Amino acid sequence: MNIVVQLSRIIVGALFIFSGFVKLVDPIGSQYKFQEYFSESVLNMEFLIPYALPFAILLIVAEILLGVTILIGYKPKITVWSLLILTLIFLFLTWYSAYYNKVTDCGCFGDAIKLTPWETFYKNVILIALIILLVLKVSMVKPIFGGKIPKIITLISLASFLFIIQHVLTHLPIIDFRAYAVGKNIHEGMVFPEDGSIPPVHDFMLEDAQADLAPELLQKEKLMLIVIYNLDKSDVNGFSAIRETATKALEKGYTVYGVSASFTDDLLAVKEKHNFPFEFLFCDETTLKTMIRANPGVMILNKGTVTQKKNWVDVDKIKL
């Protein structure tokens, strides 16, 4: 029995650490997922949408930290019961999503691994079984280190996780699992897989008042896209840096466009107020959020291949 308990402990700990890590490197993605769950069409808890990011950070830190503490055996009773409660919440949400077809991707593994709602639900059922075993046999969950070492490891882990989140929120995800990551080609992302599923890039359009300019712009060797997905939610402190970067890019022979999902009149007013040296094109807000976790942010493309991505705080590091 002890072997089964320790094996369950390792599996649960590894899953929670992996699941937490892929979200730790991109907490904004988890924020968007919470906003989706809180929306009127899903849980109808729109009053919680402004708190989506704190919820996301709390979940990420709790998930990965519990994975660490179950492996090292720190506070085993608190840990296994916390794992059970958290997984029961996941179980309900994934069942709700699957049964009512509300959220097609629960985001349990971030953008790293995509599971259907039912696949995620069954994964959680197995996880619940393993955790119940740990609850029943918690006396067998012993610390792997003596003295204060487990506590020290837990505190160092917590500090490290919080530092990573702060860094990622200030800059960009440490690891980018999305179809618009540096090195990915948007043309190739639009190709339909052989199994007939939806391609990774399927809503990418750069529209002016007359047409979609994406096919033309994706042929250019020097293209700078300044993403401001929503003017009302953008950080205006970055507008001066964006203007300077765009000006330098134009001098270097780049084609520069702003891309947003905001209303044309609002974009024209902002362009005039901040003296932006570029025109704005329209793109779907969800697509823009997927392209870059910044508002505003800058993407550099060479014939459809993403070569650089920066949050506005780092635009001075862009190589032109």
Buried (B, 14 or more C-beta within 10 A) or exposed (E): EEEEBBEBBEEBBEBBBBBBBBBBBBBBBBBBBBBBBBBEEBBEEEEBBEBBBEBBBEBBBBBBBBBBBBBBBBBBEEBBBBBBEBBEEBBEBBBBBBEEEBBEBBBBBBBBEBBBBEBBBBBBEEBBEBBBBBBEBBEBBEBEEEEEEBBEBBEEBBEEBEEBBEEBBEBBBEBBBBBBBEEBBBBEBBEEEEEEEEEBBEEBBBBEEEEBBBEEBBEBEBBBBBBBBBBEEBBEEBBEBBBEBBBBBBEEEBBBBBBBBBEEEBBEEBBEEEEBBBEBBBBBBEBBBBBBBBBBBBBBBBBBBBBBBBBBBBBEEBEB
